Amino acid sequence: MIAAIERGIVAAVSDAENSGAFGYTYGTLTSFDQAATVLEMGTIAYPALWSIYDGEEPPERLGDKSYRRRLRFAVFVAAEQWLNAAFSR
């Protein structure tokens, strides 16, 4: 279920990207489980974005058999610098 939520976040960003809302496209746009494979293979393309599960608070009991769970997710964005950082200092 967590991976499905991560992929849903990525799908929403992808829809916005496809509509032209950003003015650019992502080279890598993925959920964390898929990003791990991309990172291991060294095939990441910038700019990159991936969503990740960030944990949750303790469940809140609402009744005899029901709980409320509040999950946290984060979105990471990475860019590649094309300038020589040593030259600019």
N, C-alpha and C positions, 0 to 999 in steps of 0.2 A: 504494500500500500504506500509506503514511503517513496519508493521509486516511482510509482504512478503519479504522486503529487509533484515530485521533482520534474518529471517529464511533462506534466501539465503546465508548470511554470515555464519550462522551455518552449512549449507549444504556444503559449500566450505571447512570449517574446518573439517567436518566429512569425506569428501572425502580424504583429506590429511591424516587424522588419519587412515582411512581404508587402505590407501596405505602403511602405515608403516613409513611415513615421520617423525613422532615425536618420535618413539621408545617407546611410552606408549599410553594408552587409557584414555580418560576422563570418569569419573564416571557420571558427569552431563554435558550435552552439549545441550544448549537450547537458545531460544530467550527470551527477557525480559518478554513478556507476559506469557510465559510458566514457566519461572524461578520464577515469583512471586508465582505461585501455589506451586512449589517445595519448596520454602523457607517457605511459610505458613504451609505446611504439615510437614516440618522438615525432608524431605527425600533427602536432597542434599547429593551427593556422591562426594568425592574429588579424583583427581583434578576436578575442575568444570570450565566451560567456558560459558558465555552467552553474547549475543550482545544486544546493547541498542541504541535507538535513542537519540542523544545528542543535537538536536536543528538544527537551520538553520539560515543563514544570510537573511536579507531582500531580497525579489525577485528583480531581475534585469530585467527591461523592455527592450525587444528586438525589439518590433514593436507594431502595433496597438492592437493585440490580443495575443501576445506571451510574455512569461516571462521565465527567467532562474532561477531555484531554486537550491541552493547548500545545501544539507542535510549533517549533520554530524552524524556519528555512532561511538560508542566505543565498544571495546571488553574487558570484565572483566574476569580475571582468578583468581581463588582462590585455595589455597592449604591448606592442613591440616598439622600442625606440630605435629610430634609424640614424640618429645623429651620434657622433662620437662624444660620449659623455666626458672623457678625459680632455678633449679639446675645449669643451665649453667651460671648464673650471679654471 
